[in-house]
Amino acid sequence: MDRLLKGGTLIDAAGRRRGDVLIRDGRIAAIGPDIVGASGAQVVDCSGKWISAGFVDVHVHFREPGQSYKETIRTGSLAAAHGGYTTVCAMPNLNPVPDSPETIALEQEIIDRDACIEVLPYAAITRGRRGLEPVDIAALKGRCCAFSDDGSGVQDEAMMRRAMQTAAREGVIIAAHCEDNKLLRGGYIHDGRYAAAHVHKGICSESEWGQIARDLQLAEETGCRYHVCHISCAESVELIRQAKSRGVRVTCETGPHYLSLCEDELQEDGRFKMNPPLRRAEDRAALIEGLRDGTIDAVATDHAPHSAEEKARGLAGSAMGVVGLETAWAVLYTDLVLPGKVSLERVVEALTSGPRAAFGLAGGLRPGERADLTVIDPDAAWTVDPADFLSLGKATPFAGKAVRSRVILTLKDGEPVWQAE
């Protein structure tokens, strides 16, 4: 049956406009104020609502296979749909690591069986994500969205150069978690005011930006398409800005928590512990400017669920990582759009066409594209309660936060995969 989204406001990077969306056979058949040929369609009243292309998150952890007590493909994809996402890219921190056609096939089998949205797997850069032996990129490139050792920076420069040379030849993306292990020194939050005042071990910003600087030189040398994961500090933004101006083929992402929070909001609670850590207010300001001026291509949640017990050991002892798929839109709207820090259109772009362009993914708010769509109630006011999450992970620094705007309908190939009551 045809479906007609009626009376909404369409939003993308180009701006806002009133219009209807006609869906037929899983695709956008027409967009406009007076659509011809919509008789008999199921009408969805979108008056007062916003319609965008489905959100894309290029950095999530769904934990299956290997750690399904933290999250599964099913629960992770349901959480994504709840948050307005229709495509996500799942990191390779799994057991077994997707580092061969055989191991990535195990993950793909679960995706095909259980995912309610599009879940695209990453493959590792090195065997077992150990940084010692490169994977066979040519054998894997048709099975994954990109290559990453996420959770581990590739420490050896020669290994990263070799991977980038192969990636450039094969036309694939290297997506890097940038972290210099020599500079960590047992740290687990930012090496700043809070760490000093509360006697915590800190992680310096150079552990991130130093490896980004190295990798940008390698990307420039090899011509590789290079994506930087979850940047968190001002130096990283400036290095990437300069590299883009030189023509380096680099894209990057940051997370909602780095745009909304900083070390000043830290509490003695594992739900504030993630990697990289929340940094200075000055870093947050630089990230917001990087998002505003287009240096940052995408906002990605780094959705990283853990069990309640693993997150109940305070800042020092808890596992790294927080969940974010079900709060990202509302947090970005509340903390960036409403105060006028970043435009609505730019935030939508960073959740839709930005990540699609960075990773060469199909989709968009245009006739002929898949009907992957997100419908938003801009006036909804609610309070973040992890008990409402569909994710198995409940640890979020935004618990109890009052937010505005909410996803009320997510369509994948024209069919509802999440709908508010």
C-alpha positions in Angstrom: 0.0 0.0 0.0 1.2 3.5 -0.8 1.8 5.8 2.2 1.5 9.6 2.2 3.2 11.7 4.9 0.9 14.7 4.8 1.3 18.3 5.9 4.8 18.2 7.4 7.9 20.4 7.1 10.7 18.8 5.2 14.2 19.5 6.5 17.6 18.9 5.0 20.9 20.8 4.5 19.1 23.1 1.9 16.6 24.4 4.4 13.0 23.9 5.4 9.9 23.7 3.2 6.3 22.5 3.6 5.5 19.4 1.7 4.1 15.9 1.5 6.0 12.7 0.9 4.5 9.9 -1.2 5.9 6.5 -0.6 5.4 3.6 -3.1 7.2 0.2 -3.2 9.6 1.3 -0.4 10.8 4.4 -2.2 10.0 8.1 -2.2 7.7 8.4 -5.2 7.1 12.1 -5.0 7.7 15.2 -2.8 5.7 18.4 -3.0 2.7 20.4 -1.8 0.2 19.0 -4.3 1.1 15.4 -5.1 -0.8 13.8 -8.0 -1.6 10.1 -7.8 -1.9 9.7 -4.1 -5.5 8.6 -4.0 -5.9 5.4 -2.0 -2.6 6.0 0.0 -2.5 5.5 3.7 -2.3 9.0 5.1 -0.1 9.8 8.0 -0.9 13.3 9.4 2.4 15.1 9.9 0.9 18.5 10.6 3.2 20.5 12.9 5.9 17.8 12.5 9.3 17.7 10.8 10.4 15.1 8.2 14.0 14.4 7.4 15.9 11.6 5.7 16.6 8.8 8.1 19.5 9.4 10.5 22.8 7.6 9.9 25.3 6.7 12.7 28.7 5.6 11.4 29.9 4.5 14.8 27.9 2.1 17.0 28.7 -1.0 19.1 26.1 -3.8 18.9 28.3 -6.4 20.7 27.1 -9.4 18.8 28.6 -11.9 18.3 30.6 -12.3 21.5 29.0 -10.1 24.2 25.3 -10.3 23.7 24.7 -9.7 27.4 25.6 -6.0 26.7 23.6 -5.6 23.4 22.4 -7.6 20.5 21.8 -6.8 16.8 18.1 -6.9 17.5 18.1 -4.6 20.6 20.7 -2.3 19.1 18.8 -1.9 15.9 15.5 -1.3 17.8 17.3 1.4 19.9 18.5 3.0 16.7 15.1 3.0 15.2 13.7 4.5 18.5 16.3 7.3 18.0 15.4 8.0 14.3 18.2 6.0 12.7 17.7 3.9 9.6 21.3 3.1 8.9 24.1 2.4 11.3 27.7 1.1 11.0 28.7 -1.5 13.6 32.2 -1.5 14.9 34.4 -4.7 15.0 34.9 -4.9 18.7 33.5 -8.4 18.6 34.3 -12.1 19.3 35.3 -13.3 16.8 36.7 -10.1 15.3 35.4 -9.6 11.8 38.9 -9.8 10.2 38.2 -12.5 7.5 35.4 -13.4 5.1 34.4 -16.2 7.5 34.2 -14.2 10.7 32.4 -11.2 9.1 29.9 -13.7 7.7 29.0 -14.8 11.2 28.0 -11.2 12.0 26.2 -10.7 8.7 24.1 -13.8 9.4 22.8 -12.3 12.6 22.2 -8.9 11.0 20.2 -10.5 8.2 18.1 -12.4 10.7 17.6 -9.8 13.5 18.2 -6.2 12.4 15.1 -4.0 11.9 17.1 -1.3 10.1 20.2 -1.3 7.9 23.3 -2.4 9.9 26.6 -2.2 8.0 29.5 -4.0 9.6 33.0 -2.8 9.8 36.0 -5.1 9.2 39.1 -4.8 11.3 42.3 -3.1 10.0 44.5 -5.8 11.6 44.0 -9.4 12.5 42.3 -9.6 15.9 42.6 -5.8 16.2 46.0 -6.5 17.6 48.0 -4.2 15.3 50.4 -6.8 14.2 49.2 -8.2 10.9 47.0 -6.6 8.3 43.8 -8.1 7.2 43.2 -9.0 3.6 41.4 -5.8 2.6 40.7 -7.0 -1.0 38.9 -10.1 0.3 36.8 -8.1 2.7 36.0 -4.9 0.9 32.7 -6.0 -0.5 31.5 -7.2 2.9 31.9 -4.1 5.0 31.4 -0.3 5.1 35.0 0.5 6.1 38.0 -0.8 8.1 38.7 0.1 11.7 40.5 -1.3 14.8 38.1 0.9 16.9 38.9 0.7 20.6 42.6 0.4 19.7 44.7 2.9 17.9 47.1 1.4 15.3 50.3 2.0 17.2 52.9 1.1 14.5 53.3 3.8 11.8 54.6 1.3 9.2 51.5 -0.9 9.8 49.1 2.1 9.3 51.0 3.2 6.2 50.7 -0.3 4.7 47.0 -0.4 5.5 46.4 3.0 3.9 48.4 2.1 0.8 46.2 -1.0 0.3 43.0 0.9 1.2 43.9 3.6 -1.4 44.5 0.9 -4.0 41.2 -0.9 -3.2 39.1 2.3 -2.9 38.0 1.7 0.7 37.9 3.8 3.9 40.3 3.5 6.9 38.4 4.8 10.0 40.7 5.3 12.9 40.3 5.4 16.7 43.3 7.6 17.4 45.1 6.9 20.6 48.8 6.8 21.4 49.2 4.1 24.1 52.5 5.6 25.2 50.7 8.7 26.4 47.9 7.0 28.3 49.7 6.3 31.6 46.8 4.5 33.1 44.4 7.5 32.6 40.7 7.1 32.3 39.3 10.7 32.4 40.6 13.9 30.9 43.9 15.2 32.4 42.4 18.5 33.5 40.9 20.3 36.4 38.5 17.6 37.6 41.2 14.9 37.5 43.5 17.0 39.6 40.8 18.1 42.1 39.5 14.5 42.6 42.9 12.6 42.4 42.0 10.7 39.2 44.5 9.6 36.5 44.2 11.7 33.4 44.4 11.1 29.7 46.1 14.0 27.9 44.7 15.4 24.6 47.9 14.7 22.8 47.2 11.0 23.0 44.4 11.7 20.5 45.7 14.6 18.3 49.2 13.3 18.1 48.1 10.1 16.3 45.7 12.1 14.1 48.6 14.3 13.0 50.6 11.2 12.1 47.7 9.6 10.2 46.9 12.8 8.3 50.5 12.8 7.0 50.1 9.1 5.9 46.7 9.8 4.3 48.2 12.7 2.4 51.1 10.5 1.3 49.0 7.5 0.2 45.8 9.2 -1.0 43.7 7.0 1.3 40.2 7.9 2.2 40.6 8.5 6.0 37.9 8.9 8.6 38.7 10.0 12.1 36.5 8.6 14.8 35.1 10.5 17.9 37.3 13.6 18.0 37.2 15.3 21.4 39.7 18.2 21.5 40.4 21.5 19.8 43.8 20.4 18.4 42.1 17.6 16.5 39.6 20.0 14.9 42.3 22.3 13.8 44.5 19.6 12.4 41.6 18.2 10.3 40.5 21.7 9.2 44.0 22.3 7.9 44.3 18.9 6.2 41.0 19.5 4.4 42.3 22.8 3.2 45.3 21.0 1.7 43.0 18.5 -0.1 43.6 15.5 2.1 40.8 13.0 1.7 39.7 13.2 5.4 36.4 13.2 7.1 35.6 13.0 10.8 32.9 12.7 13.5 32.3 13.7 17.0 29.7 12.6 19.5 26.7 14.4 21.1 28.3 14.1 24.5 31.4 16.0 23.4 29.2 18.8 22.0 27.0 19.0 25.0 29.2 18.2 28.0 32.8 18.9 29.3 34.9 17.9 32.3 33.0 20.5 34.4 29.9 18.2 34.3 31.7 15.1 35.5 30.3 13.2 38.4 31.7 10.2 40.3 29.6 7.9 38.2 30.5 5.4 35.5 27.9 6.9 33.2 30.3 9.8 32.6 33.2 7.5 31.6 33.9 7.1 27.9 36.9 7.0 25.5 38.0 9.6 24.5 36.9 11.4 27.7 35.0 14.6 28.2 37.5 17.4 27.9 37.7 21.1 28.6 35.0 23.7 27.9 37.4 25.2 25.3 37.5 21.8 23.5 33.7 21.7 23.5 33.6 25.2 22.0 36.1 24.2 19.3 34.0 21.1 18.4 30.8 23.2 18.1 32.7 25.6 15.8 34.0 22.6 13.8 30.5 21.3 13.4 29.2 24.7 12.4 31.9 25.4 9.8 31.7 21.9 8.3 35.1 20.6 9.5 33.2 17.9 11.3 31.2 15.9 8.8 29.1 13.8 11.0 27.7 13.4 14.5 28.0 9.8 15.6 27.0 8.4 19.0 29.7 5.8 19.6 26.8 3.9 21.2 28.7 1.6 23.6 26.5 -0.5 25.9 27.7 -2.3 28.9 26.0 -4.2 31.7 24.8 -2.3 34.8 27.5 -4.0 36.9 30.2 -3.0 34.5 29.1 0.7 34.7 28.6 0.7 38.5 32.3 1.0 39.6 32.7 4.7 39.5 35.0 6.7 37.2 38.1 4.6 38.0 36.7 1.1 37.7 33.8 1.3 35.2 34.0 0.1 31.6 34.6 2.8 29.0 31.5 3.7 27.0 28.0 5.2 27.1 24.8 4.7 25.1 23.5 7.4 22.8 21.2 6.3 20.0 18.0 7.1 21.8 19.0 10.5 23.1 21.2 12.0 20.3 18.6 14.0 18.5 17.0 15.5 21.5 20.3 16.4 23.1 21.6 18.1 19.9 18.4 20.0 19.4 18.1 21.1 23.1 21.8 22.0 23.6 22.8 23.3 20.1 19.8 24.3 18.1 17.6 25.9 20.7 20.4 28.2 22.1 21.3 29.2 18.5 24.8 27.6 18.6 24.3 25.5 15.5 21.5 25.8 12.9 18.8 23.1 12.7 19.7 22.4 9.1 23.4 21.9 10.0 22.5 19.4 12.7 20.2 17.5 10.4 22.9 17.5 7.8 25.4 16.0 10.3 23.0 13.2 11.0 22.0 12.5 7.4 23.7 13.7 4.2 27.0 14.3 6.1 27.7 10.7 7.1 26.2 9.4 3.9 28.6 11.5 1.8 31.6 10.5 4.1 30.9 6.8 3.7 29.4 6.8 0.2 26.0 5.6 1.4 22.8 5.9 -0.6 19.7 7.8 0.6 18.3 11.2 1.0 15.1 13.2 1.0 14.6 13.0 -2.8 12.3 11.2 -5.2 13.7 7.8 -6.2 15.6 7.2 -2.9 14.7 4.6 -0.4 11.9 5.7 1.9 14.2 5.8 4.9 12.6 8.7 6.9 12.5 10.2 10.3 9.5 12.2 11.6 10.0 14.5 14.6 7.7 16.3 17.0 9.6 19.6 17.6 7.4 20.6 20.5 7.7 17.5 22.6 9.1 18.1 26.0 10.4 15.0 28.0 13.0 13.9 30.5 15.6 11.3 29.6 14.9 8.1 31.5 17.1 5.0 30.7 14.2 2.8 31.8 12.5 3.8 28.6 15.5 2.7 26.4 15.2 -0.2 24.0 18.9 -0.8 24.2 20.2 -3.2 26.8 22.6 -0.5 27.9 21.3 2.1 30.2 24.4 4.1 31.1 24.0 7.7 29.8 25.4 11.0 31.2 22.0 12.5 30.1 19.8 10.6 32.6 17.4 13.0 34.1 18.0 15.7 31.6 15.0 17.7 30.4 15.0 17.9 26.6 12.9 19.2 23.7 11.9 17.5 20.5 11.4 13.8 19.9 11.4 11.2 17.1 7.8 9.9 16.8 8.1 7.8 13.6 11.0 6.0 11.8 10.4 4.4 8.4 12.8 1.9 6.8 12.0 1.2 3.1 8.6 2.9 3.7 7.6 0.7 6.7 7.4 1.8 10.3 10.2 0.3 12.5 9.5 2.7 15.4 6.3 4.6 16.1 5.4 6.5 19.3 2.1 5.5 20.9 
